[in-house]
Amino acid sequence: MGAQKLIQTILSILIISLTSLAGCAKTESALIPYIPPAYLDCIEVTTYNLFYSYMRPAADEMFTGRAIIIKNIKLTEEMMKTKTNINIGGCIMIELQNTSDLERIKVGDVVDIVGKCIGVSEKGYVVVVEDCLIQPAGLLPLPLPGGEKVPGDIY
């Protein structure tokens, strides 16, 4: 009986070890980054809708003061000219919470950006989104299920 119990114990340890190793293979990609609670009710918007919501004659400030997420932005050299923020098309300024995030992304990466829209800059014609988090596309599980999404191009 003692030998059988020893074999069962060794097999159990082996199975547990192999199972945990298999689970570790995807741990890094399965981690969800910290998302501030204020961003959990964000609205998904396209860059086109964000910009043109402010540039129409009767400017619609539906995004001012709101947490927004812009998905699947392919970073270009033009966007990353500065060392402190991301400039999308010269019309949307993405101000990062942590400028060191720029060190881990590069031209060609596709990212999701979540932050707070504060409206048009004092200089005009540039929509500013501040306190932004930037992650590889698909890593931010936002908007939450049932959350608001501005469909296609509404303007």
LOMINU-114671 format. One record per residue (C-alpha): residue in three letters; residue number from 1; z negated, y, x. Coordinates in steps of 0.1 Angstrom, whole numbers, plus 5000, padded with zeros to 4 digits. Example, Ala and Ser with C-alpha at 12.3 -4.5 7.8 and 13.67 -1.06 7.14 Angstrom:
{tormar:ALA&zami:1&z:4922&y:4955&x:5123}
{tormar:SER&zami:2&z:4929&y:4989&x:5137}
END
This chain:
{tormar:MET&zami:1&z:5000&y:5000&x:5000}
{tormar:GLY&zami:2&z:4992&y:5024&x:5028}
{tormar:ALA&zami:3&z:5027&y:5021&x:5044}
{tormar:GLN&zami:4&z:5044&y:5027&x:5010}
{tormar:LYS&zami:5&z:5023&y:5058&x:5004}
{tormar:LEU&zami:6&z:5032&y:5071&x:5039}
{tormar:ILE&zami:7&z:5069&y:5065&x:5033}
{tormar:GLN&zami:8&z:5067&y:5083&x:4999}
{tormar:THR&zami:9&z:5049&y:5113&x:5015}
{tormar:ILE&zami:10&z:5075&y:5115&x:5043}
{tormar:LEU&zami:11&z:5104&y:5113&x:5018}
{tormar:SER&zami:12&z:5088&y:5140&x:4997}
{tormar:ILE&zami:13&z:5084&y:5163&x:5026}
{tormar:LEU&zami:14&z:5120&y:5156&x:5037}
{tormar:ILE&zami:15&z:5133&y:5163&x:5002}
{tormar:ILE&zami:16&z:5113&y:5195&x:4999}
{tormar:SER&zami:17&z:5124&y:5207&x:5033}
{tormar:LEU&zami:18&z:5161&y:5200&x:5026}
{tormar:THR&zami:19&z:5159&y:5217&x:4992}
{tormar:SER&zami:20&z:5143&y:5248&x:5006}
{tormar:LEU&zami:21&z:5169&y:5250&x:5034}
{tormar:ALA&zami:22&z:5197&y:5247&x:5009}
{tormar:GLY&zami:23&z:5181&y:5275&x:4989}
{tormar:CYS&zami:24&z:5178&y:5298&x:5019}
{tormar:ALA&zami:25&z:5216&y:5298&x:5025}
{tormar:LYS&zami:26&z:5222&y:5324&x:4998}
{tormar:THR&zami:27&z:5189&y:5342&x:4999}
{tormar:GLU&zami:28&z:5202&y:5373&x:5016}
{tormar:SER&zami:29&z:5231&y:5379&x:4992}
{tormar:ALA&zami:30&z:5208&y:5371&x:4962}
{tormar:LEU&zami:31&z:5183&y:5398&x:4970}
{tormar:ILE&zami:32&z:5184&y:5428&x:4947}
{tormar:PRO&zami:33&z:5176&y:5461&x:4963}
{tormar:TYR&zami:34&z:5147&y:5483&x:4950}
{tormar:ILE&zami:35&z:5159&y:5505&x:4922}
{tormar:PRO&zami:36&z:5137&y:5535&x:4912}
{tormar:PRO&zami:37&z:5126&y:5532&x:4875}
{tormar:ALA&zami:38&z:5143&y:5565&x:4867}
{tormar:TYR&zami:39&z:5177&y:5549&x:4875}
{tormar:LEU&zami:40&z:5172&y:5518&x:4852}
{tormar:ASP&zami:41&z:5186&y:5537&x:4822}
{tormar:CYS&zami:42&z:5217&y:5549&x:4841}
{tormar:ILE&zami:43&z:5250&y:5554&x:4825}
{tormar:GLU&zami:44&z:5282&y:5539&x:4841}
{tormar:VAL&zami:45&z:5309&y:5564&x:4846}
{tormar:THR&zami:46&z:5342&y:5567&x:4865}
{tormar:THR&zami:47&z:5348&y:5595&x:4890}
{tormar:TYR&zami:48&z:5376&y:5608&x:4868}
{tormar:ASN&zami:49&z:5353&y:5612&x:4837}
{tormar:LEU&zami:50&z:5324&y:5626&x:4857}
{tormar:PHE&zami:51&z:5346&y:5653&x:4873}
{tormar:TYR&zami:52&z:5366&y:5663&x:4842}
{tormar:SER&zami:53&z:5335&y:5664&x:4820}
{tormar:TYR&zami:54&z:5326&y:5696&x:4839}
{tormar:MET&zami:55&z:5360&y:5710&x:4845}
{tormar:ARG&zami:56&z:5372&y:5714&x:4809}
{tormar:PRO&zami:57&z:5372&y:5749&x:4794}
{tormar:ALA&zami:58&z:5342&y:5740&x:4772}
{tormar:ALA&zami:59&z:5324&y:5721&x:4798}
{tormar:ASP&zami:60&z:5306&y:5690&x:4785}
{tormar:GLU&zami:61&z:5274&y:5686&x:4805}
{tormar:MET&zami:62&z:5267&y:5651&x:4791}
{tormar:PHE&zami:63&z:5258&y:5638&x:4825}
{tormar:THR&zami:64&z:5236&y:5667&x:4838}
{tormar:GLY&zami:65&z:5201&y:5654&x:4845}
{tormar:ARG&zami:66&z:5212&y:5618&x:4838}
{tormar:ALA&zami:67&z:5211&y:5589&x:4862}
{tormar:ILE&zami:68&z:5246&y:5576&x:4867}
{tormar:ILE&zami:69&z:5263&y:5547&x:4884}
{tormar:ILE&zami:70&z:5298&y:5548&x:4898}
{tormar:LYS&zami:71&z:5311&y:5513&x:4906}
{tormar:ASN&zami:72&z:5336&y:5499&x:4930}
{tormar:ILE&zami:73&z:5343&y:5529&x:4952}
{tormar:LYS&zami:74&z:5365&y:5520&x:4981}
{tormar:LEU&zami:75&z:5353&y:5542&x:5010}
{tormar:THR&zami:76&z:5380&y:5561&x:5029}
{tormar:GLU&zami:77&z:5379&y:5580&x:5061}
{tormar:GLU&zami:78&z:5381&y:5613&x:5041}
{tormar:MET&zami:79&z:5350&y:5604&x:5021}
{tormar:MET&zami:80&z:5329&y:5597&x:5052}
{tormar:LYS&zami:81&z:5337&y:5628&x:5073}
{tormar:THR&zami:82&z:5302&y:5642&x:5073}
{tormar:LYS&zami:83&z:5271&y:5624&x:5086}
{tormar:THR&zami:84&z:5249&y:5633&x:5056}
{tormar:ASN&zami:85&z:5268&y:5626&x:5024}
{tormar:ILE&zami:86&z:5299&y:5611&x:5008}
{tormar:ASN&zami:87&z:5326&y:5634&x:4994}
{tormar:ILE&zami:88&z:5348&y:5618&x:4968}
{tormar:GLY&zami:89&z:5381&y:5635&x:4965}
{tormar:GLY&zami:90&z:5367&y:5669&x:4974}
{tormar:CYS&zami:91&z:5353&y:5671&x:4939}
{tormar:ILE&zami:92&z:5322&y:5649&x:4938}
{tormar:MET&zami:93&z:5295&y:5652&x:4964}
{tormar:ILE&zami:94&z:5272&y:5622&x:4968}
{tormar:GLU&zami:95&z:5239&y:5632&x:4984}
{tormar:LEU&zami:96&z:5222&y:5601&x:4997}
{tormar:GLN&zami:97&z:5184&y:5595&x:4995}
{tormar:ASN&zami:98&z:5186&y:5580&x:5030}
{tormar:THR&zami:99&z:5213&y:5593&x:5053}
{tormar:SER&zami:100&z:5208&y:5563&x:5076}
{tormar:ASP&zami:101&z:5226&y:5543&x:5048}
{tormar:LEU&zami:102&z:5258&y:5557&x:5063}
{tormar:GLU&zami:103&z:5252&y:5536&x:5094}
{tormar:ARG&zami:104&z:5255&y:5503&x:5075}
{tormar:ILE&zami:105&z:5287&y:5511&x:5056}
{tormar:LYS&zami:106&z:5322&y:5517&x:5069}
{tormar:VAL&zami:107&z:5356&y:5528&x:5059}
{tormar:GLY&zami:108&z:5372&y:5501&x:5037}
{tormar:ASP&zami:109&z:5339&y:5489&x:5022}
{tormar:VAL&zami:110&z:5337&y:5488&x:4984}
{tormar:VAL&zami:111&z:5304&y:5502&x:4971}
{tormar:ASP&zami:112&z:5284&y:5511&x:4940}
{tormar:ILE&zami:113&z:5265&y:5544&x:4940}
{tormar:VAL&zami:114&z:5236&y:5553&x:4917}
{tormar:GLY&zami:115&z:5220&y:5587&x:4916}
{tormar:LYS&zami:116&z:5211&y:5617&x:4895}
{tormar:CYS&zami:117&z:5239&y:5640&x:4884}
{tormar:ILE&zami:118&z:5228&y:5677&x:4887}
{tormar:GLY&zami:119&z:5260&y:5693&x:4876}
{tormar:VAL&zami:120&z:5284&y:5716&x:4893}
{tormar:SER&zami:121&z:5274&y:5731&x:4927}
{tormar:GLU&zami:122&z:5268&y:5768&x:4930}
{tormar:LYS&zami:123&z:5301&y:5770&x:4950}
{tormar:GLY&zami:124&z:5319&y:5756&x:4919}
{tormar:TYR&zami:125&z:5344&y:5728&x:4914}
{tormar:VAL&zami:126&z:5322&y:5702&x:4930}
{tormar:VAL&zami:127&z:5300&y:5679&x:4909}
{tormar:VAL&zami:128&z:5268&y:5670&x:4928}
{tormar:VAL&zami:129&z:5250&y:5637&x:4925}
{tormar:GLU&zami:130&z:5217&y:5637&x:4944}
{tormar:ASP&zami:131&z:5191&y:5611&x:4956}
{tormar:CYS&zami:132&z:5218&y:5584&x:4956}
{tormar:LEU&zami:133&z:5214&y:5548&x:4966}
{tormar:ILE&zami:134&z:5245&y:5530&x:4979}
{tormar:GLN&zami:135&z:5250&y:5493&x:4980}
{tormar:PRO&zami:136&z:5279&y:5468&x:4983}
{tormar:ALA&zami:137&z:5298&y:5466&x:4950}
{tormar:GLY&zami:138&z:5281&y:5442&x:4925}
{tormar:LEU&zami:139&z:5247&y:5442&x:4942}
{tormar:LEU&zami:140&z:5232&y:5468&x:4918}
{tormar:PRO&zami:141&z:5226&y:5451&x:4885}
{tormar:LEU&zami:142&z:5233&y:5483&x:4865}
{tormar:PRO&zami:143&z:5237&y:5495&x:4839}
{tormar:LEU&zami:144&z:5212&y:5471&x:4824}
{tormar:PRO&zami:145&z:5225&y:5448&x:4796}
{tormar:GLY&zami:146&z:5230&y:5469&x:4766}
{tormar:GLY&zami:147&z:5231&y:5501&x:4787}
{tormar:GLU&zami:148&z:5255&y:5529&x:4782}
{tormar:LYS&zami:149&z:5290&y:5529&x:4797}
{tormar:VAL&zami:150&z:5316&y:5556&x:4794}
{tormar:PRO&zami:151&z:5348&y:5537&x:4785}
{tormar:GLY&zami:152&z:5380&y:5542&x:4807}
{tormar:ASP&zami:153&z:5393&y:5577&x:4810}
{tormar:ILE&zami:154&z:5380&y:5597&x:4781}
{tormar:TYR&zami:155&z:5395&y:5631&x:4791}
END
